Amino acid sequence: MTETLLPSWPNAYPETGAHGWLKLENADFRVDEIPQEIPAGEGEHVWLHIEKDGANTAWIAGRLAEFAGVRDMDVGYAGMKDRNAITRQWFSLYLPRVQEPDFSSLNNEEMTVLSQTRHARKLRRGDLLGNRFTLVVRKVEGDRALLEANLEAIKEHGVPNYFGEQRFGYGGGNIESGRAMLAGDLRVRNRNKKSIYLSAVRSLVFNDVLAERIRLGLWGKTLAGDLLDDTGAVTGPLWGRGRLTSTEEALALETSIAQQHADLCDGMEHAGLNQERRALSAKPDGMRWEWHDNDHGTVDLTLTFSLAAGYYATSLIRELMQVDEPERRSFDEPSPDSAES
């Protein structure tokens, strides 16, 4: 197990005491992007639908750029996907007025080009509706009746929309790096790393607001002054410049958490982030599950569901059981928040 410096955020549903293993194989964690739009077949950008197996998104993008002879900034994708998984996502390359190469010649064990076409615009971060997950949790130990009760509750009411561990890096290291960066103790020149560290501390504040609501028995309830999103979900703050737009009791709760992170909040404002909102709950779509009793006496659980862009499958899993993964020093940072995944 990996030692972590992350806070112990509470669950919304009763603890089951169950345990399982995730990502024993890459095929145990499958993700399919749900794109905002399908390429039209013509335009200045080549769009590639790629399946990757055991590779990270940035590495694939770099390989495509090198092969096409373009700058890294000319390659677009909607979000980062887990490395230790089998995922399908779209990439775009800016290749106007040239005959594009056959990208399928890059196919190997780590990546397969499923389709190649053209479109009028670049694929940018966040340009997706969501992700479809098929997860296999192996060697599940625990009371199946308790797990079934939580599964039914999650299907009906959703889960706390926590940012997942991927956002915070190995053992929560991105939080500490972000704290040091905002305090002026760490100078970060790389724009991507700076963005990752800012996202980590911003997500910490959001998760702490959500956790406080659960501790106060407010899961699934509204407070006076709450703000709802377009789907009717209660929202919490993504910190930045400007006033909190919540009021009354909700404002008091959010302000109290921000005061606990005063240095981080002040640093995020000076870093140029603006106040935004994010849903406090995540409702899975098309959720179903199957149990598999293996010949050697173990039990596996297969889960299939979709989540909106920026929501984390691990936030659903944590409401069911504790899971371990094979020891790997590798966290691929999803943009939102794969999340990521």
SERO-4910 file (N, C-alpha, C, O; in steps of 0.05 Angstrom, whole numbers):
BEGIN
 pado doro    nc1    nc2    nc3   cac1   cac2   cac3    cc1    cc2    cc3    oc1    oc2    oc3
  Met    A     17    -24      0      0      0      0     17     25      0     39     25     11
  Thr    A      7     46    -13     22     71    -15     16     89      9     -8     95     15
  Glu    A     36     99     23     32    118     45     23    145     32     35    153     12
  Thr    A      3    157     44     -7    182     33     -9    203     53    -14    198     77
  Leu    A     -5    228     45     -8    252     62    -35    265     58    -41    286     70
  Leu    A    -53    252     43    -79    264     37    -97    262     62    -95    243     78
  Pro    A   -115    282     65   -134    281     87   -152    256     84   -155    245     62
  Ser    A   -164    248    106   -183    226    105   -211    237    103   -225    242    122
  Trp    A   -220    242     78   -246    253     73   -268    232     78   -265    209     69
  Pro    A   -290    240     90   -311    220     98   -327    211     74   -330    225     54
  Asn    A   -338    187     76   -357    177     57   -385    186     62   -392    194     85
  Ala    A   -402    185     42   -430    192     45   -447    168     55   -467    171     68
  Tyr    A   -438    144     48   -453    120     53   -439    103     75   -416    106     80
  Pro    A   -454     84     87   -442     68    108   -418     53     99   -417     42     77
  Glu    A   -398     51    117   -374     35    111   -382      6    109   -396     -5    125
  Thr    A   -372     -8     88   -378    -36     84   -356    -54     96   -361    -78    101
  Gly    A   -332    -43    101   -310    -59    110   -298    -77     88   -281    -94     94
  Ala    A   -308    -74     64   -299    -91     42   -272    -82     30   -264    -59     34
  His    A   -259   -100     17   -232    -94      5   -230   -108    -22   -242   -130    -26
  Gly    A   -216    -96    -41   -211   -108    -67   -186    -97    -79   -173    -79    -68
  Trp    A   -180   -107   -103   -156    -98   -118   -165    -87   -145   -181    -98   -159
  Leu    A   -154    -63   -152   -160    -50   -177   -135    -48   -194   -113    -44   -183
  Lys    A   -138    -51   -220   -116    -48   -239    -94    -69   -235    -71    -64   -239
  Leu    A   -102    -93   -227    -83   -115   -228    -73   -119   -256    -51   -128   -261
  Glu    A    -91   -114   -275    -84   -114   -304    -95    -88   -316   -114    -77   -306
  Asn    A    -82    -79   -337    -92    -55   -351   -121    -58   -359   -137    -39   -359
  Ala    A   -129    -83   -368   -156    -88   -377   -177    -86   -355   -201    -86   -361
  Asp    A   -168    -84   -330   -187    -81   -308   -198    -53   -306   -216    -48   -290
  Phe    A   -186    -34   -321   -194     -6   -320   -197      4   -348   -177     12   -360
  Arg    A   -221      4   -359   -226     12   -386   -242     38   -387   -261     41   -372
  Val    A   -233     57   -404   -246     83   -406   -250     89   -435   -232     87   -451
  Asp    A   -274     98   -442   -281    107   -468   -291    136   -467   -310    141   -453
  Glu    A   -277    154   -481   -287    182   -481   -314    184   -495   -320    170   -514
  Ile    A   -331    202   -485   -356    209   -498   -352    237   -509   -353    256   -494
  Pro    A   -346    239   -535   -338    265   -546   -361    285   -549   -384    277   -550
  Gln    A   -354    310   -549   -375    331   -553   -385    331   -582   -408    337   -587
  Glu    A   -367    324   -601   -375    324   -629   -358    303   -644   -337    295   -635
  Ile    A   -369    294   -666   -356    275   -683   -343    290   -706   -356    308   -718
  Pro    A   -318    284   -714   -305    299   -736   -321    296   -762   -333    276   -768
  Ala    A   -321    318   -777   -338    320   -801   -326    307   -825   -340    302   -845
  Gly    A   -300    302   -825   -287    289   -848   -271    308   -865   -258    299   -884
  Glu    A   -272    334   -859   -256    353   -873   -248    376   -855   -262    382   -836
  Gly    A   -226    389   -862   -216    412   -846   -186    411   -843   -173    393   -854
  Glu    A   -175    430   -828   -146    433   -826   -133    415   -804   -109    413   -802
  His    A   -150    402   -789   -140    385   -767   -146    356   -772   -168    348   -779
  Val    A   -125    339   -768   -129    310   -769   -137    301   -741   -124    307   -721
  Trp    A   -159    286   -740   -169    275   -715   -164    244   -715   -170    231   -735
  Leu    A   -153    235   -693   -146    207   -690   -160    195   -666   -158    206   -644
  His    A   -174    173   -670   -186    159   -647   -166    136   -640   -161    118   -656
  Ile    A   -156    137   -616   -133    120   -608   -140    104   -583   -151    115   -564
  Glu    A   -134     78   -584   -135     62   -560   -107     59   -549    -88     51   -564
  Lys    A   -103     65   -524    -77     63   -512    -78     42   -489    -98     40   -475
  Asp    A    -56     28   -486    -55      6   -466    -28      9   -452     -7      1   -462
  Gly    A    -29     19   -427     -4     22   -411     13     46   -419     37     46   -413
  Ala    A      1     65   -432     16     90   -440      1    114   -430    -23    114   -427
  Asn    A     16    136   -424      2    160   -415     -4    178   -439      8    176   -460
  Thr    A    -24    195   -435    -34    212   -456    -13    231   -468    -11    234   -492
  Ala    A      3    243   -450     24    262   -460     45    248   -477     54    259   -497
  Trp    A     51    223   -470     71    208   -486     60    203   -514     74    205   -534
  Ile    A     34    195   -515     22    190   -541     22    216   -558     29    216   -582
  Ala    A     15    238   -545     14    264   -560     42    271   -570     44    281   -593
  Gly    A     62    267   -554     90    272   -563     98    255   -587    111    264   -605
  Arg    A     90    230   -585     97    212   -607     83    220   -633     95    219   -655
  Leu    A     58    229   -631     43    238   -655     57    263   -667     59    265   -691
  Ala    A     64    282   -649     77    306   -659    103    301   -673    108    312   -694
  Glu    A    119    283   -662    145    276   -674    141    263   -701    155    269   -720
  Phe    A    122    245   -703    117    230   -727    107    249   -749    114    246   -773
  Ala    A     90    268   -742     78    286   -762     96    310   -767     91    325   -786
  Gly    A    117    314   -751    135    337   -754    122    363   -747    127    384   -760
  Val    A    105    363   -726     92    388   -717    101    394   -688    113    378   -675
  Arg    A     94    418   -679    100    426   -652     82    411   -632     59    404   -639
  Asp    A     91    408   -608     74    395   -588     48    410   -584     27    398   -579
  Met    A     49    437   -586     25    453   -583      5    449   -605    -18    458   -602
  Asp    A     13    437   -627     -6    432   -649    -21    406   -646    -38    399   -662
  Val    A    -16    391   -624    -31    367   -618    -51    373   -595    -43    384   -575
  Gly    A    -76    365   -600    -96    370   -580   -109    345   -570   -109    325   -584
  Tyr    A   -119    346   -545   -135    323   -534   -152    335   -512   -146    356   -501
  Ala    A   -174    321   -506   -194    332   -488   -187    329   -459   -195    345   -442
  Gly    A   -171    308   -452   -164    304   -424   -144    282   -421   -140    265   -439
  Met    A   -130    282   -398   -111    261   -392   -126    235   -384   -147    237   -372
  Lys    A   -115    213   -391   -126    187   -383   -105    171   -368    -81    174   -373
  Asp    A   -115    153   -351    -97    137   -335    -78    121   -352    -85    112   -373
  Arg    A    -53    119   -342    -33    103   -356    -39     73   -353    -38     58   -373
  Asn    A    -44     65   -329    -48     36   -323    -77     28   -328    -92     21   -310
  Ala    A    -84     29   -354   -111     24   -362   -111     20   -392    -91     24   -406
  Ile    A   -134     12   -403   -139     11   -432   -160     33   -437   -183     31   -428
  Thr    A   -152     53   -451   -170     76   -456   -172     83   -485   -153     79   -501
  Arg    A   -195     94   -492   -199    104   -520   -205    133   -519   -224    142   -505
  Gln    A   -190    149   -533   -194    178   -534   -186    190   -561   -172    177   -576
  Trp    A   -195    215   -565   -189    229   -590   -165    247   -587   -161    259   -566
  Phe    A   -149    249   -608   -127    269   -610   -131    284   -636   -143    273   -655
  Ser    A   -121    309   -637   -122    324   -662    -94    335   -668    -79    341   -649
  Leu    A    -88    338   -694    -62    350   -702    -68    371   -724    -84    366   -742
  Tyr    A    -55    394   -721    -59    415   -741    -41    410   -765    -17    413   -764
  Leu    A    -54    402   -787    -39    394   -812    -54    406   -836    -65    391   -852
  Pro    A    -53    432   -839    -67    445   -862    -51    442   -888    -27    443   -888
  Arg    A    -66    438   -909    -55    439   -936    -32    419   -941    -15    424   -958
  Val    A    -32    398   -926    -12    376   -931    -27    350   -930    -48    347   -918
  Gln    A    -15    330   -943    -26    303   -942    -16    290   -917      9    287   -913
  Glu    A    -34    283   -900    -25    272   -874    -14    244   -877    -22    230   -895
  Pro    A      5    236   -860     15    209   -861     -5    189   -850    -25    197   -838
  Asp    A      0    164   -855    -17    143   -844     -8    137   -816     12    124   -812
  Phe    A    -23    147   -797    -14    145   -769    -16    116   -758     -5    110   -737
  Ser    A    -30     98   -773    -32     71   -764     -5     56   -765     -2     35   -753
  Ser    A     14     68   -778     41     56   -779     54     58   -751     75     46   -747
  Leu    A     43     74   -733     54     77   -706     43     55   -688     52     52   -665
  Asn    A     24     39   -697     11     19   -680     31      0   -668     49    -10   -681
  Asn    A     28     -4   -642     44    -24   -628     28    -34   -604      4    -29   -602
  Glu    A     41    -47   -584     27    -57   -561     15    -36   -544     -4    -41   -529
  Glu    A     26    -11   -545     17     10   -528     -4     28   -540    -19     41   -525
  Met    A     -5     29   -566    -25     47   -579    -34     35   -605    -19     23   -620
  Thr    A    -60     39   -611    -72     30   -636    -90     53   -647   -108     62   -633
  Val    A    -85     61   -671   -102     81   -684   -127     67   -695   -125     51   -713
  Leu    A   -150     75   -683   -175     62   -691   -187     75   -715   -200     62   -731
  Ser    A   -183    101   -718   -194    115   -741   -178    141   -745   -167    152   -726
  Gln    A   -178    151   -770   -164    175   -777   -181    191   -797   -189    181   -817
  Thr    A   -187    216   -790   -204    233   -806   -196    262   -802   -176    268   -790
  Arg    A   -212    280   -813   -206    309   -810   -230    324   -798   -253    315   -799
  His    A   -223    348   -787   -244    365   -776   -234    394   -777   -211    399   -782
  Ala    A   -253    412   -773   -247    441   -777   -232    454   -754   -221    475   -757
  Arg    A   -232    441   -731   -220    455   -708   -203    436   -691   -205    411   -693
  Lys    A   -187    448   -674   -170    433   -656   -187    422   -633   -206    435   -624
  Leu    A   -179    399   -623   -190    387   -599   -176    400   -575   -152    399   -573
  Arg    A   -192    411   -556   -181    425   -534   -189    412   -507   -208    397   -506
  Arg    A   -174    419   -486   -179    408   -460   -208    413   -452   -218    435   -455
  Gly    A   -221    392   -442   -249    395   -434   -269    391   -455   -293    392   -450
  Asp    A   -261    386   -480   -279    382   -502   -290    354   -503   -286    339   -522
  Leu    A   -304    346   -482   -317    320   -481   -341    321   -462   -342    338   -444
  Leu    A   -360    304   -467   -384    303   -450   -379    287   -425   -390    294   -404
  Gly    A   -362    267   -427   -357    250   -404   -341    226   -412   -328    225   -433
  Asn    A   -341    206   -394   -326    181   -399   -343    157   -391   -358    158   -371
  Arg    A   -340    136   -406   -354    110   -400   -333     91   -388   -312     87   -400
  Phe    A   -339     81   -364   -320     64   -350   -330     35   -348   -353     30   -345
  Thr    A   -311     17   -351   -316    -11   -344   -293    -20   -326   -270    -23   -336
  Leu    A   -299    -24   -301   -278    -30   -281   -283    -58   -269   -305    -66   -264
  Val    A   -261    -72   -265   -262    -98   -252   -246    -96   -226   -222    -92   -226
  Val    A   -260    -99   -204   -248   -101   -177   -244   -130   -170   -264   -145   -168
  Arg    A   -220   -138   -167   -214   -167   -163   -210   -174   -133   -203   -157   -117
  Lys    A   -214   -199   -127   -210   -210   -101   -225   -194    -79   -214   -187    -59
  Val    A   -251   -189    -85   -267   -174    -66   -273   -190    -41   -281   -213    -42
  Glu    A   -267   -179    -18   -273   -191      7   -291   -173     23   -285   -149     27
  Gly    A   -314   -183     32   -333   -167     47   -361   -177     44   -366   -196     30
  Asp    A   -379   -164     59   -407   -172     59   -421   -162     34   -423   -138     29
  Arg    A   -429   -182     17   -441   -174     -9   -467   -159     -5   -473   -141    -21
  Ala    A   -482   -165     16   -507   -150     21   -502   -121     26   -517   -104     17
  Leu    A   -482   -115     42   -475    -87     48   -466    -73     22   -473    -50     17
  Leu    A   -450    -86      6   -441    -75    -19   -465    -70    -38   -466    -49    -51
  Glu    A   -483    -89    -39   -507    -85    -56   -523    -61    -47   -534    -47    -64
  Ala    A   -526    -57    -21   -541    -35    -11   -528     -8    -20   -542     10    -28
  Asn    A   -502     -6    -18   -488     18    -27   -490     21    -57   -493     44    -67
  Leu    A   -488      0    -72   -490      1   -101   -517     12   -109   -519     30   -127
  Glu    A   -538      3    -97   -565     13   -103   -568     42    -96   -580     58   -111
  Ala    A   -556     50    -73   -558     78    -64   -543     96    -83   -552    118    -90
  Ile    A   -519     87    -92   -503    103   -111   -518    106   -137   -518    128   -149
  Lys    A   -529     85   -147   -544     86   -172   -567    106   -171   -573    119   -190
  Glu    A   -580    108   -147   -603    125   -144   -595    154   -138   -607    173   -149
  His    A   -575    158   -121   -569    185   -111   -542    196   -119   -536    219   -114
  Gly    A   -524    180   -130   -497    189   -137   -478    188   -114   -484    176    -93
  Val    A   -455    200   -118   -433    199    -98   -422    227    -94   -426    245   -111
  Pro    A   -408    232    -71   -394    257    -68   -374    261    -91   -359    243    -98
  Asn    A   -374    285   -102   -358    290   -126   -329    299   -118   -320    320   -127
  Tyr    A   -317    283   -101   -289    289    -94   -271    288   -118   -275    272   -136
  Phe    A   -250    305   -118   -228    301   -136   -212    277   -127   -208    273   -103
  Gly    A   -204    260   -146   -191    235   -139   -161    238   -133   -150    260   -137
  Glu    A   -149    217   -124   -121    217   -117   -103    226   -140    -82    238   -135
  Gln    A   -111    220   -165    -95    228   -187    -89    258   -187    -68    267   -195
  Arg    A   -109    273   -179   -106    302   -179    -84    311   -159    -72    332   -164
  Phe    A    -78    296   -139    -60    304   -118    -32    292   -120    -15    299   -104
  Gly    A    -28    275   -140     -2    263   -144      5    241   -124    -11    235   -106
  Tyr    A     28    230   -128     36    207   -111     38    215    -82     54    233    -74
  Gly    A     21    202    -65     21    208    -37     13    236    -30     19    245     -7
  Gly    A      0    250    -48     -8    278    -43     14    298    -48     12    321    -38
  Gly    A     35    290    -62     58    307    -66     52    333    -80     66    353    -76
  Asn    A     32    333    -98     26    358   -113     15    379    -94     19    403   -100
  Ile    A      3    372    -72     -7    392    -53     17    406    -40     17    430    -38
  Glu    A     36    390    -31     59    402    -18     75    419    -37     85    440    -30
  Ser    A     78    410    -63     92    426    -82     77    452    -88     89    473    -91
  Gly    A     50    450    -89     34    474    -93     36    494    -70     37    518    -74
  Arg    A     36    483    -46     38    500    -22     65    514    -23     67    538    -17
  Ala    A     87    500    -29    113    512    -30    115    533    -52    128    553    -49
  Met    A    103    527    -75    103    545    -98     89    571    -91    100    593    -96
  Leu    A     66    569    -79     51    594    -72     64    609    -49     60    634    -48
  Ala    A     80    596    -33     94    610    -11    120    622    -21    134    636     -5
  Gly    A    128    617    -45    153    627    -56    177    610    -49    200    619    -54
  Asp    A    173    587    -38    195    569    -31    203    550    -53    224    537    -52
  Leu    A    187    549    -74    192    531    -97    187    547   -122    164    557   -126
  Arg    A    207    550   -139    203    564   -164    197    544   -186    213    525   -191
  Val    A    174    547   -199    165    528   -220    164    543   -246    148    561   -250
  Arg    A    181    535   -265    182    548   -291    164    534   -311    153    547   -329
  Asn    A    161    508   -308    145    492   -327    115    499   -323    104    495   -302
  Arg    A    102    509   -345     74    518   -343     56    495   -336     37    498   -321
  Asn    A     61    471   -347     44    448   -341     46    440   -312     25    434   -300
  Lys    A     70    440   -301     73    433   -272     60    454   -255     47    447   -235
  Lys    A     63    479   -262     50    500   -247     20    496   -246      7    499   -225
  Ser    A      8    489   -269    -20    485   -271    -29    461   -254    -49    462   -240
  Ile    A    -13    439   -254    -19    416   -238    -19    422   -208    -36    414   -193
  Tyr    A      1    438   -199      3    445   -171    -20    463   -162    -31    460   -140
  Leu    A    -27    482   -179    -49    500   -173    -75    483   -171    -92    488   -154
  Ser    A    -79    465   -190   -103    448   -190   -105    432   -164   -126    427   -154
  Ala    A    -81    422   -155    -81    405   -131    -91    421   -106   -107    411    -91
  Val    A    -80    445   -102    -88    460    -78   -117    470    -81   -131    472    -61
  Arg    A   -125    476   -105   -153    485   -109   -172    462   -103   -193    466    -91
  Ser    A   -164    438   -112   -181    414   -107   -182    407    -78   -202    396    -68
  Leu    A   -160    412    -63   -159    407    -35   -181    423    -20   -195    412     -4
  Val    A   -183    449    -27   -203    466    -14   -231    456    -21   -248    455     -3
  Phe    A   -236    450    -46   -262    439    -54   -269    414    -39   -291    412    -27
  Asn    A   -250    395    -38   -256    370    -24   -261    375      6   -278    361     18
  Asp    A   -247    394     18   -252    399     46   -280    412     51   -292    406     71
  Val    A   -289    428     32   -316    439     35   -337    416     33   -355    414     50
  Leu    A   -333    398     14   -351    376     11   -350    357     35   -371    348     45
  Ala    A   -326    352     45   -323    335     69   -337    347     93   -350    332    108
  Glu    A   -335    373     97   -348    386    120   -379    383    118   -392    379    138
  Arg    A   -389    386     94   -418    382     91   -427    354     99   -447    350    112
  Ile    A   -411    334     91   -418    306     98   -416    302    128   -433    289    140
  Arg    A   -395    313    141   -391    311    170   -415    323    185   -422    314    206
  Leu    A   -426    344    173   -449    358    186   -476    345    179   -497    356    187
  Gly    A   -475    322    165   -500    309    158   -516    322    135   -540    319    134
  Leu    A   -501    336    118   -514    351     97   -513    337     70   -520    349     49
  Trp    A   -504    312     69   -503    298     43   -531    295     32   -549    286     46
  Gly    A   -535    303      8   -561    301     -5   -581    323      4   -604    322     -3
  Lys    A   -571    343     19   -588    364     28   -578    391     19   -555    394     10
  Thr    A   -595    411     20   -587    438     12   -587    456     37   -602    452     56
  Leu    A   -570    476     35   -568    497     56   -579    523     45   -580    527     21
  Ala    A   -588    540     63   -596    566     54   -572    580     41   -551    581     53
  Gly    A   -577    591     17   -555    605      3   -540    587    -16   -521    597    -28
  Asp    A   -547    561    -18   -533    544    -37   -538    553    -66   -559    564    -72
  Leu    A   -519    547    -83   -521    552   -112   -523    525   -126   -508    507   -120
  Leu    A   -542    523   -145   -546    499   -160   -535    503   -189   -535    525   -199
  Asp    A   -526    480   -201   -517    482   -229   -541    476   -247   -564    474   -238
  Asp    A   -536    474   -273   -558    471   -292   -573    445   -289   -596    442   -298
  Thr    A   -561    425   -276   -574    399   -271   -589    398   -245   -602    378   -239
  Gly    A   -587    420   -229   -600    420   -203   -583    411   -180   -593    408   -158
  Ala    A   -557    405   -185   -539    396   -165   -528    419   -149   -522    440   -160
  Val    A   -525    415   -122   -513    435   -105   -483    437   -113   -470    417   -119
  Thr    A   -472    462   -113   -444    466   -121   -428    476    -97   -438    486    -78
  Gly    A   -402    472   -100   -382    482    -82   -361    499    -96   -360    499   -121
  Pro    A   -344    513    -82   -326    532    -94   -300    520   -105   -288    502    -92
  Leu    A   -293    529   -129   -266    525   -139   -252    552   -136   -260    572   -149
  Trp    A   -233    554   -118   -224    580   -108   -209    597   -129   -196    586   -147
  Gly    A   -213    623   -127   -199    642   -144   -207    670   -137   -219    675   -116
  Arg    A   -200    689   -154   -206    717   -149   -236    722   -151   -251    709   -166
  Gly    A   -245    741   -135   -274    748   -135   -288    738   -110   -277    722    -95
  Arg    A   -312    748   -106   -327    740    -82   -341    713    -86   -348    706   -109
  Leu    A   -343    698    -64   -360    675    -65   -389    683    -72   -399    703    -62
  Thr    A   -401    668    -90   -428    675    -98   -450    661    -82   -474    667    -86
  Ser    A   -443    643    -65   -462    632    -46   -469    653    -25   -456    673    -23
  Thr    A   -491    648    -10   -500    667     10   -508    652     36   -508    627     36
  Glu    A   -514    666     56   -526    655     81   -509    632     92   -485    634     95
  Glu    A   -523    610     99   -509    588    112   -488    575     95   -466    568    105
  Ala    A   -493    573     69   -473    561     51   -448    578     50   -426    568     50
  Leu    A   -452    604     49   -429    623     48   -413    620     74   -388    620     73
  Ala    A   -426    618     97   -412    616    122   -395    590    123   -373    591    132
  Leu    A   -406    568    113   -391    543    113   -367    545     95   -345    537    103
  Glu    A   -371    555     71   -349    556     51   -327    576     61   -304    571     57
  Thr    A   -336    597     73   -316    617     83   -300    605    106   -276    611    108
  Ser    A   -312    589    123   -298    577    145   -276    558    136   -254    557    147
  Ile    A   -281    543    114   -261    525    103   -239    541     90   -216    535     92
  Ala    A   -247    562     75   -227    579     62   -208    592     82   -184    595     77
  Gln    A   -219    600    106   -202    612    126   -181    592    137   -159    600    145
  Gln    A   -188    566    137   -169    546    145   -146    543    125   -124    533    132
  His    A   -151    552    101   -131    551     79   -124    579     69   -121    583     45
  Ala    A   -123    598     87   -121    626     79    -97    631     61    -99    646     41
  Asp    A    -74    619     68    -50    624     51    -53    613     23    -45    625      4
  Leu    A    -65    589     21    -69    577     -5    -89    593    -21    -85    598    -45
  Cys    A   -111    601     -9   -132    617    -23   -120    643    -33   -126    652    -55
  Asp    A   -105    657    -16    -93    682    -24    -73    677    -47    -72    693    -66
  Gly    A    -58    656    -45    -39    649    -67    -53    643    -93    -43    652   -114
  Met    A    -75    629    -92    -90    623   -116   -101    648   -129   -102    650   -154
  Glu    A   -110    667   -113   -121    692   -124    -98    707   -138   -102    718   -160
  His    A    -75    709   -125    -52    723   -138    -42    708   -162    -29    720   -179
  Ala    A    -46    682   -164    -37    667   -187    -56    670   -211    -50    661   -233
  Gly    A    -78    684   -207    -95    691   -230   -119    673   -233   -134    676   -253
  Leu    A   -124    654   -215   -148    637   -217   -173    654   -210   -171    672   -193
  Asn    A   -195    648   -222   -220    661   -217   -240    643   -203   -239    618   -206
  Gln    A   -258    654   -187   -278    638   -173   -295    623   -194   -305    635   -213
  Glu    A   -298    597   -189   -316    580   -205   -331    562   -186   -326    562   -162
  Arg    A   -350    546   -197   -365    527   -181   -364    500   -193   -361    497   -218
  Arg    A   -368    479   -177   -367    451   -185   -388    436   -170   -392    442   -146
  Ala    A   -402    418   -183   -423    402   -169   -411    386   -146   -389    375   -149
  Leu    A   -425    385   -124   -416    370   -101   -423    340   -102   -414    324    -87
  Ser    A   -440    333   -121   -448    305   -125   -444    297   -154   -446    313   -172
  Ala    A   -439    272   -158   -435    261   -185   -454    237   -188   -453    218   -173
  Lys    A   -471    239   -208   -492    218   -213   -483    201   -236   -481    210   -259
  Pro    A   -477    175   -231   -469    157   -253   -493    151   -271   -515    148   -262
  Asp    A   -487    149   -297   -508    143   -316   -504    114   -326   -482    105   -330
  Gly    A   -526    100   -329   -525     73   -340   -509     54   -322   -496     36   -332
  Met    A   -512     57   -296   -495     41   -278   -507     13   -275   -531      9   -271
  Arg    A   -489     -7   -278   -496    -35   -274   -472    -50   -263   -449    -40   -265
  Trp    A   -477    -73   -252   -455    -88   -240   -460   -118   -241   -483   -127   -243
  Glu    A   -439   -133   -241   -440   -163   -241   -420   -174   -223   -397   -164   -220
  Trp    A   -427   -196   -209   -409   -210   -192   -399   -235   -207   -414   -248   -221
  His    A   -374   -242   -202   -362   -265   -215   -348   -282   -194   -328   -274   -182
  Asp    A   -359   -306   -189   -347   -325   -171   -326   -341   -186   -333   -356   -204
  Asn    A   -301   -339   -178   -279   -352   -193   -275   -381   -182   -282   -387   -159
  Asp    A   -263   -397   -199   -258   -425   -192   -240   -428   -168   -242   -447   -152
  His    A   -221   -409   -164   -202   -411   -142   -212   -397   -117   -197   -392    -98
  Gly    A   -239   -392   -115   -250   -383    -90   -252   -354    -86   -262   -345    -65
  Thr    A   -243   -337   -104   -244   -308   -101   -269   -297   -117   -280   -311   -133
  Val    A   -275   -273   -111   -299   -260   -123   -290   -234   -136   -275   -218   -124
  Asp    A   -298   -229   -161   -293   -204   -175   -319   -189   -179   -340   -201   -181
  Leu    A   -317   -162   -180   -340   -145   -185   -334   -128   -209   -314   -113   -209
  Thr    A   -351   -129   -229   -349   -113   -253   -369    -91   -252   -393    -96   -249
  Leu    A   -360    -66   -255   -377    -42   -254   -376    -28   -281   -355    -25   -293
  Thr    A   -399    -20   -291   -401     -4   -316   -418     20   -311   -440     18   -300
  Phe    A   -408     44   -318   -423     68   -314   -410     91   -330   -387     88   -339
  Ser    A   -424    113   -333   -414    137   -346   -414    159   -325   -432    161   -309
  Leu    A   -394    177   -328   -393    201   -311   -387    225   -329   -374    223   -350
  Ala    A   -397    248   -321   -392    273   -335   -363    279   -335   -348    270   -319
  Ala    A   -355    296   -354   -327    304   -356   -317    317   -330   -332    333   -318
  Gly    A   -293    310   -322   -282    321   -298   -288    306   -272   -279    313   -251
  Tyr    A   -305    284   -274   -312    269   -251   -296    243   -249   -287    233   -270
  Tyr    A   -291    234   -225   -272    212   -221   -285    186   -214   -302    185   -196
  Ala    A   -278    165   -228   -288    138   -222   -280    129   -194   -295    114   -181
  Thr    A   -257    138   -185   -247    130   -158   -265    141   -136   -266    129   -114
  Ser    A   -279    163   -141   -297    174   -121   -322    156   -118   -334    157    -97
  Leu    A   -328    141   -138   -350    121   -136   -340     96   -121   -353     86   -103
  Ile    A   -317     87   -128   -306     63   -116   -302     66    -86   -308     47    -71
  Arg    A   -293     89    -77   -287     93    -49   -312     91    -32   -310     86     -8
  Glu    A   -336     95    -44   -361     92    -29   -369     62    -26   -389     56    -12
  Leu    A   -355     45    -39   -361     16    -38   -341      1    -20   -350    -16     -3
  Met    A   -316      7    -23   -296     -9     -9   -269      5    -11   -265     23    -26
  Gln    A   -250     -5      5   -222      3      2   -210    -14    -20   -214    -38    -21
  Val    A   -196     -1    -38   -182    -16    -59   -152    -10    -58   -144     12    -52
  Asp    A   -137    -30    -65   -108    -26    -68   -101    -31    -97   -116    -44   -112
  Glu    A    -79    -20   -105    -68    -24   -132    -39    -33   -130    -26    -29   -109
  Pro    A    -29    -47   -150     -1    -54   -150     16    -29   -147     10     -8   -157
  Glu    A     38    -31   -132     55     -8   -126     67      3   -152     81    -10   -166
  Arg    A     60     28   -157     71     42   -181     75     71   -174     57     84   -163
  Arg    A     98     81   -181    103    110   -177     95    124   -203    112    135   -217
  Ser    A     70    125   -208     60    137   -233     32    147   -229     13    131   -227
  Phe    A     29    173   -229      2    185   -229      1    204   -253     15    223   -255
  Asp    A    -17    197   -272    -22    215   -295    -45    234   -288    -67    225   -282
  Glu    A    -39    259   -288    -58    279   -278    -79    285   -299    -73    297   -320
  Pro    A   -105    277   -293   -126    286   -311   -130    316   -310   -124    329   -290
  Ser    A   -140    327   -331   -144    356   -333   -163    367   -313   -155    387   -300
  Pro    A   -187    356   -308   -206    369   -292   -199    371   -263   -214    382   -247
  Asp    A   -194    300   -265   -209    310   -258   -213    305   -273   -235    311   -281
  Ser    A   -203    254   -292   -210    242   -306   -217    241   -299   -227    221   -287
  Ala    A   -223    274   -300   -226    256   -296   -235    257   -296   -255    271   -297
  Glu    A   -215    225   -295   -206    219   -304   -205    207   -307   -204    182   -311
  Ser    A   -206    228   -305   -212    204   -314   -236    201   -310   -247    180   -317
***
